[in-house]
Amino acid sequence: FQKVYTSALRGKNHMSLGKWLIDHERFRRFNNAFTYQWLKLGEISNNLPDEGKFRDYYRKNYADLQQKEAEMFMMNMFRKNRPITDLVNADYTFVDKDLKDFYGIHSEASFGTGEFALLKTGSSGRGGVLSMGAFLTATGNGVDPLPLRRAAWISENILDSPLPSPPDVDVTEFEQTMSGKTLRERLDVHALNPACHSCHKRLDSLAILMDKFDSIGAYNNHYNSEKVKINDKSLSDVEDLKKYLGEYQKPMARAFTRKLISFMMGREVGVKDEAVLDAILKATEADGYRVGDLYSQVIKHYLF
């Protein structure tokens, strides 16, 4: 490392150091830890899926399989230097036989349980992090999906628009109106509270679409396909949402880079980092904000 670092420092070649680090066999430790924190996978152990309702989750060990899928996907993003938009609209993922069947991915490829391979997702629409089982399980409470939590994560980590701290609001009425009402109807009731309206205005459409998945990433049997409008665009499915979010390259790159800096430096990103973020985005814009390049730019600005 010292030899490579010294050479990169003398030649002012941060890209060579970044690539060397990404290609190193121990980069997996960085990748897996970052993925775990970024997708908040620790929430799964805090809200384990109900053993009675989701027996296959334990019988087929979906927890480990889904986490490995997320880790392999992100490792590919770094090592293949994929564009940032793959986070939402990739047409591929990494699965073994059980996950392939779970997601309903049709492929003639033959491999067994625990044997992971990159597959095109086809009509299953399972490409990108938003339809990954690990992310969807982390945004549930073990029994029910929490689409508002999913929407809040998208707002912060894809659209670079974190929400303010939620107000101290009684949600009893929202919880008690669950039976017999659609998510949209329940959200409309909750949004009547002035303290909640501003956030609901930003989240509800995202939440209605993300309610397509249940607490372990399968399809939600109670999902009602409804058209929603986001910035005057009519969307009716998660696939529409992915295409819509794919248009927000720069906010997505900024949000992702913000998380990279925070993880790598062990602190929150503050005002003093904003100028650096601007410089990183400017340097990577022409090539579509590729993930490996974003990482190398963080190396340049914080380790050189």
C-alpha positions as a Python dict, from the first residue, in 0.01 Angstrom:
ca = {
    (1, 'F'): (0, 0, 0),
    (2, 'Q'): (278, 244, 93),
    (3, 'K'): (448, 190, -243),
    (4, 'V'): (128, 241, -442),
    (5, 'Y'): (25, 540, -229),
    (6, 'T'): (363, 710, -263),
    (7, 'S'): (364, 657, -640),
    (8, 'A'): (11, 795, -673),
    (9, 'L'): (101, 1092, -451),
    (10, 'R'): (408, 1182, -656),
    (11, 'G'): (224, 1142, -984),
    (12, 'K'): (-92, 1308, -851),
    (13, 'N'): (-280, 1006, -982),
    (14, 'H'): (-561, 944, -737),
    (15, 'M'): (-743, 725, -990),
    (16, 'S'): (-467, 464, -982),
    (17, 'L'): (-483, 445, -604),
    (18, 'G'): (-861, 424, -604),
    (19, 'K'): (-858, 142, -860),
    (20, 'W'): (-585, -43, -669),
    (21, 'L'): (-790, -26, -350),
    (22, 'I'): (-1112, -140, -520),
    (23, 'D'): (-935, -431, -688),
    (24, 'H'): (-763, -540, -367),
    (25, 'E'): (-891, -868, -218),
    (26, 'R'): (-967, -695, 113),
    (27, 'F'): (-1189, -431, -46),
    (28, 'R'): (-1473, -677, 16),
    (29, 'R'): (-1455, -585, 384),
    (30, 'F'): (-1510, -219, 299),
    (31, 'N'): (-1783, -296, 47),
    (32, 'N'): (-1980, -526, 276),
    (33, 'A'): (-1962, -291, 575),
    (34, 'F'): (-2059, 11, 366),
    (35, 'T'): (-2352, -177, 207),
    (36, 'Y'): (-2472, -290, 550),
    (37, 'Q'): (-2471, 64, 685),
    (38, 'W'): (-2600, 240, 372),
    (39, 'L'): (-2899, 8, 329),
    (40, 'K'): (-2952, -2, 709),
    (41, 'L'): (-2951, -380, 709),
    (42, 'G'): (-2905, -378, 1087),
    (43, 'E'): (-3276, -298, 1109),
    (44, 'I'): (-3350, -656, 1005),
    (45, 'S'): (-3219, -799, 1333),
    (46, 'N'): (-3416, -534, 1522),
    (47, 'N'): (-3740, -635, 1348),
    (48, 'L'): (-3702, -999, 1249),
    (49, 'P'): (-3972, -1131, 1012),
    (50, 'D'): (-4249, -1318, 1192),
    (51, 'E'): (-4162, -1690, 1201),
    (52, 'G'): (-4521, -1796, 1158),
    (53, 'K'): (-4605, -1566, 869),
    (54, 'F'): (-4276, -1600, 680),
    (55, 'R'): (-4165, -1959, 733),
    (56, 'D'): (-3976, -1984, 405),
    (57, 'Y'): (-3765, -1684, 509),
    (58, 'Y'): (-3605, -1904, 774),
    (59, 'R'): (-3639, -2240, 605),
    (60, 'K'): (-3451, -2122, 296),
    (61, 'N'): (-3223, -1880, 481),
    (62, 'Y'): (-3333, -1580, 276),
    (63, 'A'): (-3168, -1339, 523),
    (64, 'D'): (-2815, -1446, 428),
    (65, 'L'): (-2899, -1494, 60),
    (66, 'Q'): (-3054, -1149, 26),
    (67, 'Q'): (-2766, -981, 208),
    (68, 'K'): (-2515, -1155, -18),
    (69, 'E'): (-2712, -1034, -322),
    (70, 'A'): (-2683, -674, -202),
    (71, 'E'): (-2311, -710, -126),
    (72, 'M'): (-2233, -866, -464),
    (73, 'F'): (-2438, -603, -646),
    (74, 'M'): (-2248, -321, -476),
    (75, 'M'): (-1911, -490, -529),
    (76, 'N'): (-1994, -506, -899),
    (77, 'M'): (-2088, -137, -894),
    (78, 'F'): (-1744, -49, -757),
    (79, 'R'): (-1527, -293, -952),
    (80, 'K'): (-1703, -257, -1288),
    (81, 'N'): (-1730, 119, -1232),
    (82, 'R'): (-2100, 118, -1312),
    (83, 'P'): (-2299, 442, -1358),
    (84, 'I'): (-2484, 564, -1051),
    (85, 'T'): (-2826, 509, -1215),
    (86, 'D'): (-2775, 131, -1190),
    (87, 'L'): (-2873, 174, -826),
    (88, 'V'): (-3234, 213, -936),
    (89, 'N'): (-3272, 85, -1291),
    (90, 'A'): (-3016, -194, -1338),
    (91, 'D'): (-3149, -478, -1550),
    (92, 'Y'): (-2947, -740, -1361),
    (93, 'T'): (-2885, -874, -1013),
    (94, 'F'): (-2696, -1154, -836),
    (95, 'V'): (-2897, -1456, -725),
    (96, 'D'): (-2872, -1824, -644),
    (97, 'K'): (-3141, -2079, -734),
    (98, 'D'): (-3362, -2002, -433),
    (99, 'L'): (-3352, -1625, -484),
    (100, 'K'): (-3411, -1668, -856),
    (101, 'D'): (-3729, -1863, -779),
    (102, 'F'): (-3828, -1622, -504),
    (103, 'Y'): (-3804, -1325, -740),
    (104, 'G'): (-3963, -1508, -1034),
    (105, 'I'): (-3666, -1450, -1264),
    (106, 'H'): (-3696, -1663, -1575),
    (107, 'S'): (-3361, -1795, -1693),
    (108, 'E'): (-3228, -2111, -1848),
    (109, 'A'): (-2908, -2076, -1647),
    (110, 'S'): (-2853, -2376, -1424),
    (111, 'F'): (-2702, -2335, -1077),
    (112, 'G'): (-2786, -2450, -728),
    (113, 'T'): (-2867, -2311, -386),
    (114, 'G'): (-2583, -2094, -261),
    (115, 'E'): (-2428, -2067, -608),
    (116, 'F'): (-2462, -1702, -708),
    (117, 'A'): (-2456, -1573, -1063),
    (118, 'L'): (-2527, -1246, -1241),
    (119, 'L'): (-2862, -1272, -1420),
    (120, 'K'): (-3067, -1037, -1631),
    (121, 'T'): (-3386, -967, -1439),
    (122, 'G'): (-3615, -947, -1742),
    (123, 'S'): (-3985, -900, -1674),
    (124, 'S'): (-3939, -963, -1300),
    (125, 'G'): (-3819, -605, -1260),
    (126, 'R'): (-3582, -704, -980),
    (127, 'G'): (-3283, -496, -1085),
    (128, 'G'): (-3146, -226, -854),
    (129, 'V'): (-3157, -186, -478),
    (130, 'L'): (-3521, -76, -449),
    (131, 'S'): (-3653, -423, -530),
    (132, 'M'): (-3390, -620, -339),
    (133, 'G'): (-3512, -841, -59),
    (134, 'A'): (-3251, -714, 189),
    (135, 'F'): (-3353, -349, 145),
    (136, 'L'): (-3724, -433, 155),
    (137, 'T'): (-3687, -649, 468),
    (138, 'A'): (-3489, -375, 642),
    (139, 'T'): (-3779, -137, 580),
    (140, 'G'): (-4042, -354, 747),
    (141, 'N'): (-4137, -423, 1106),
    (142, 'G'): (-4125, -801, 1085),
    (143, 'V'): (-4495, -836, 1010),
    (144, 'D'): (-4595, -553, 778),
    (145, 'P'): (-4399, -353, 522),
    (146, 'L'): (-4337, 10, 609),
    (147, 'P'): (-4366, 188, 274),
    (148, 'L'): (-4319, 530, 432),
    (149, 'R'): (-3982, 418, 563),
    (150, 'R'): (-3892, 303, 213),
    (151, 'A'): (-4006, 636, 72),
    (152, 'A'): (-3800, 827, 328),
    (153, 'W'): (-3489, 626, 235),
    (154, 'I'): (-3546, 702, -134),
    (155, 'S'): (-3593, 1071, -58),
    (156, 'E'): (-3263, 1088, 132),
    (157, 'N'): (-3044, 841, -56),
    (158, 'I'): (-3167, 873, -415),
    (159, 'L'): (-3314, 1223, -440),
    (160, 'D'): (-3068, 1380, -191),
    (161, 'S'): (-3357, 1530, -1),
    (162, 'P'): (-3342, 1415, 364),
    (163, 'L'): (-3649, 1478, 573),
    (164, 'P'): (-3655, 1691, 887),
    (165, 'S'): (-3699, 1518, 1220),
    (166, 'P'): (-4058, 1391, 1242),
    (167, 'P'): (-4291, 1584, 1471),
    (168, 'D'): (-4432, 1430, 1788),
    (169, 'V'): (-4764, 1325, 1639),
    (170, 'D'): (-5021, 1073, 1760),
    (171, 'V'): (-5045, 807, 1484),
    (172, 'T'): (-5318, 606, 1656),
    (173, 'E'): (-5580, 706, 1403),
    (174, 'F'): (-5352, 607, 1115),
    (175, 'E'): (-5287, 264, 1270),
    (176, 'Q'): (-5649, 200, 1361),
    (177, 'T'): (-5776, 270, 1010),
    (178, 'M'): (-5564, -5, 856),
    (179, 'S'): (-5839, -262, 822),
    (180, 'G'): (-6047, -231, 506),
    (181, 'K'): (-5871, 79, 377),
    (182, 'T'): (-5609, 123, 108),
    (183, 'L'): (-5273, 275, 191),
    (184, 'R'): (-5371, 589, -2),
    (185, 'E'): (-5689, 629, 207),
    (186, 'R'): (-5497, 585, 531),
    (187, 'L'): (-5227, 830, 423),
    (188, 'D'): (-5490, 1086, 328),
    (189, 'V'): (-5628, 1069, 681),
    (190, 'H'): (-5288, 1107, 841),
    (191, 'A'): (-5185, 1393, 611),
    (192, 'L'): (-5477, 1601, 737),
    (193, 'N'): (-5263, 1683, 1039),
    (194, 'P'): (-5085, 2012, 951),
    (195, 'A'): (-4769, 1894, 1127),
    (196, 'C'): (-4749, 1594, 894),
    (197, 'H'): (-4866, 1744, 567),
    (198, 'S'): (-4533, 1874, 434),
    (199, 'C'): (-4357, 1539, 465),
    (200, 'H'): (-4654, 1342, 339),
    (201, 'K'): (-4665, 1562, 32),
    (202, 'R'): (-4313, 1442, -50),
    (203, 'L'): (-4347, 1079, 55),
    (204, 'D'): (-4697, 949, -8),
    (205, 'S'): (-4668, 885, -381),
    (206, 'L'): (-4338, 703, -332),
    (207, 'A'): (-4487, 500, -47),
    (208, 'I'): (-4795, 395, -244),
    (209, 'L'): (-4575, 251, -519),
    (210, 'M'): (-4328, 86, -279),
    (211, 'D'): (-4616, -87, -100),
    (212, 'K'): (-4599, -340, -386),
    (213, 'F'): (-4360, -552, -175),
    (214, 'D'): (-4423, -726, 156),
    (215, 'S'): (-4195, -744, 460),
    (216, 'I'): (-3944, -989, 311),
    (217, 'G'): (-3938, -859, -46),
    (218, 'A'): (-4208, -1079, -201),
    (219, 'Y'): (-4513, -925, -361),
    (220, 'N'): (-4770, -776, -123),
    (221, 'N'): (-5100, -963, -158),
    (222, 'H'): (-5290, -656, -39),
    (223, 'Y'): (-5122, -417, -284),
    (224, 'N'): (-5357, -193, -481),
    (225, 'S'): (-5206, -73, -804),
    (226, 'E'): (-5287, 298, -817),
    (227, 'K'): (-5166, 580, -1035),
    (228, 'V'): (-4983, 856, -854),
    (229, 'K'): (-4838, 1185, -966),
    (230, 'I'): (-4487, 1302, -889),
    (231, 'N'): (-4395, 1641, -1030),
    (232, 'D'): (-4682, 1615, -1279),
    (233, 'K'): (-4564, 1275, -1403),
    (234, 'S'): (-4812, 989, -1381),
    (235, 'L'): (-4661, 666, -1242),
    (236, 'S'): (-4842, 339, -1184),
    (237, 'D'): (-4574, 87, -1086),
    (238, 'V'): (-4233, 50, -927),
    (239, 'E'): (-4084, 12, -1275),
    (240, 'D'): (-4223, 356, -1364),
    (241, 'L'): (-4072, 488, -1043),
    (242, 'K'): (-3730, 345, -1126),
    (243, 'K'): (-3735, 512, -1469),
    (244, 'Y'): (-3840, 839, -1309),
    (245, 'L'): (-3566, 825, -1046),
    (246, 'G'): (-3312, 738, -1314),
    (247, 'E'): (-3352, 1093, -1448),
    (248, 'Y'): (-3206, 1230, -1123),
    (249, 'Q'): (-2844, 1135, -1183),
    (250, 'K'): (-2684, 1431, -1009),
    (251, 'P'): (-2888, 1421, -685),
    (252, 'M'): (-2836, 1044, -674),
    (253, 'A'): (-2460, 1084, -717),
    (254, 'R'): (-2447, 1357, -455),
    (255, 'A'): (-2645, 1153, -201),
    (256, 'F'): (-2432, 844, -261),
    (257, 'T'): (-2105, 1036, -240),
    (258, 'R'): (-2225, 1199, 81),
    (259, 'K'): (-2274, 853, 231),
    (260, 'L'): (-1933, 740, 104),
    (261, 'I'): (-1758, 1036, 266),
    (262, 'S'): (-1943, 985, 593),
    (263, 'F'): (-1854, 616, 604),
    (264, 'M'): (-1491, 663, 501),
    (265, 'M'): (-1424, 957, 732),
    (266, 'G'): (-1631, 831, 1025),
    (267, 'R'): (-1833, 1150, 1064),
    (268, 'E'): (-2135, 1332, 931),
    (269, 'V'): (-2089, 1539, 617),
    (270, 'G'): (-2108, 1909, 701),
    (271, 'V'): (-2110, 2249, 535),
    (272, 'K'): (-1734, 2241, 480),
    (273, 'D'): (-1776, 1932, 262),
    (274, 'E'): (-2023, 2090, 19),
    (275, 'A'): (-1755, 2251, -198),
    (276, 'V'): (-1574, 1916, -218),
    (277, 'L'): (-1899, 1745, -319),
    (278, 'D'): (-1941, 2001, -597),
    (279, 'A'): (-1588, 1932, -722),
    (280, 'I'): (-1639, 1554, -715),
    (281, 'L'): (-1963, 1576, -911),
    (282, 'K'): (-1811, 1811, -1167),
    (283, 'A'): (-1518, 1572, -1223),
    (284, 'T'): (-1741, 1266, -1273),
    (285, 'E'): (-2040, 1417, -1457),
    (286, 'A'): (-1920, 1354, -1813),
    (287, 'D'): (-1893, 977, -1758),
    (288, 'G'): (-2230, 944, -1583),
    (289, 'Y'): (-2114, 958, -1221),
    (290, 'R'): (-1958, 612, -1212),
    (291, 'V'): (-1934, 459, -867),
    (292, 'G'): (-1566, 363, -886),
    (293, 'D'): (-1483, 716, -1000),
    (294, 'L'): (-1681, 868, -715),
    (295, 'Y'): (-1485, 654, -469),
    (296, 'S'): (-1153, 755, -628),
    (297, 'Q'): (-1250, 1121, -611),
    (298, 'V'): (-1318, 1085, -238),
    (299, 'I'): (-968, 935, -206),
    (300, 'K'): (-825, 1232, -395),
    (301, 'H'): (-993, 1501, -187),
    (302, 'Y'): (-962, 1344, 156),
    (303, 'L'): (-647, 1127, 150),
    (304, 'F'): (-412, 1330, -72),
}
